[in-house]
Amino acid sequence: MTAAPPRKRLHSATRLLHAGAPALRDGAGPVNVPVVRTSTVRFENTAAQADHHHRRTAGERVASYGRHGLDTHRALEDAVVGLEGGHRAFLTPSGLSAITLVLLALLSPGDHALVADGVYAPLRRVDSTLLQRLGITVEYFSPTHDDLASRLRPNTRLLYLESPSSLLYEVLDVPALSAVARDHGVTVATDNTWSGGWFHQPLALGANISIQAATKYISGHSDLMQGVVVVDSPALAAKLSTAYEALGLTIGADDAYLALRGLRTLPVRLAQHQRNATAVAEFLQQQPQVSRVFYPALPTDPGHALWKRDFSGASGLVSFEFRHATPAAANAFVDALRLFGIGASWGGYESLALAAQPERLREHRQWTGDAPVVRLHIGLEEPQDLIADLAQAFADAAPAL
Ligand SMILES: *Cc1c(COP(=O)(O)O)cnc(C)c1O
């Protein structure tokens, strides 16, 4: 085969598999994009250097210095734009730095931002340690309980969402919220880490910016830290680009390569995470020690209808609330797990458990309980092995539950 088939006609899983494949030279070449590590860019002469600099300043995606990244970075950016839809992607050293980039690019002293109360909790630290010092006001609200229009102020510049939310997976009506914000000229950013960009495309539903911790499902192997931001317009790309350069952000070519490698198997991994997590969620629902299971794919989940409308699948995160357990008993349950690791983060191939901190739960207006909650990331192990591990932990910690 000489010519590649027309890309638009291919299914997105196929496009991800072939994203960034280098052109053949002299009739042959490697399957994968090379890892182009460099600290700077070398030019043929000063005129070429000036030309690159000029094109970059005009907004073109050419590299004139090592920080801008070369072929490996471009291939990953293109693959992520293909995944999320949109205009341009920015690669950052962590998911949190992707969030901070968006906040600093869009907010100035005197501005007001509305932030969904179920967001990834460290965003609140960016607010309390950095944004407040810059005279930026962040107001947390419940997108499912509060009326967004009545919260908007003349100086509101940003609506920041995460759907489903961290810990409790509250599904938000991104199309409706985005429509209200856009009517008022407010930019909408949303954290799309949960879906990996595969089960949910917020830019097609009205959001302007999609953020992901590529640390999670894009990488998929718990071996790198990375963030991605995808914007829907040249105007937003220009704003992000200015802040990105000012902050000196970049990622290494090896990490760009690993993320690209992860992307190729994102669809198959997520399909399996969903199958395994559904089996575990259904098991948890039958346990007498469990009062509630949080997983949008369950028909009993309050976000189920919205999830069915706006998502094409569910990922591997399942949380559950104990019926009676004290925090110490919940910790004993987690400690009794053998196959699950104990730790934060998720999105890799392996299963993890985390006892949720009560103060984190109380940040969510959705949260009405007072019993402990455990978050599970269901990995790619055989689900029966995970269920057996959970069953033995319930039995082991039984006297306290
Ligand atoms: C983990 C996570 C982040 C932060 O990503 P890091 O790479 O760990 O900085 C952001 N948003 C969500 C929803 C996350 O789960």
The ligand as a Tripos MOL2 file, in Angstrom:
@<TRIPOS>MOLECULE
LIG
   15    15     1     0     0
SMALL
NO_CHARGES

@<TRIPOS>ATOM
      1 C1         -5.0090   13.3220   38.7060 C.3       1 LIG1
      2 C2         -5.9200   14.3800   38.2180 C.ar      1 LIG1
      3 C3         -5.4340   15.6320   37.8620 C.ar      1 LIG1
      4 C4         -3.9940   16.0200   38.0670 C.3       1 LIG1
      5 O1         -3.1020   15.2790   37.3130 O.3       1 LIG1
      6 P1         -1.5600   15.1170   37.7860 P.3       1 LIG1
      7 O2         -0.9090   14.6520   36.5440 O.co2     1 LIG1
      8 O3         -1.5610   14.1440   38.8960 O.co2     1 LIG1
      9 O4         -1.0820   16.4830   38.1960 O.co2     1 LIG1
     10 C5         -6.3310   16.5400   37.3530 C.ar      1 LIG1
     11 N1         -7.6360   16.2560   37.2190 N.ar      1 LIG1
     12 C6         -8.1440   15.0770   37.5780 C.ar      1 LIG1
     13 C7         -9.5920   14.8090   37.4310 C.3       1 LIG1
     14 C8         -7.3050   14.1050   38.0970 C.ar      1 LIG1
     15 O5         -7.8240   12.9310   38.4920 O.3       1 LIG1
@<TRIPOS>BOND
     1     1     2 1
     2     2     3 ar
     3     2    14 ar
     4     3     4 1
     5     3    10 ar
     6     4     5 1
     7     5     6 1
     8     6     7 2
     9     6     8 1
    10     6     9 1
    11    10    11 ar
    12    11    12 ar
    13    12    13 1
    14    12    14 ar
    15    14    15 1
@<TRIPOS>SUBSTRUCTURE
     1 LIG1         1 GROUP 0 **** ****
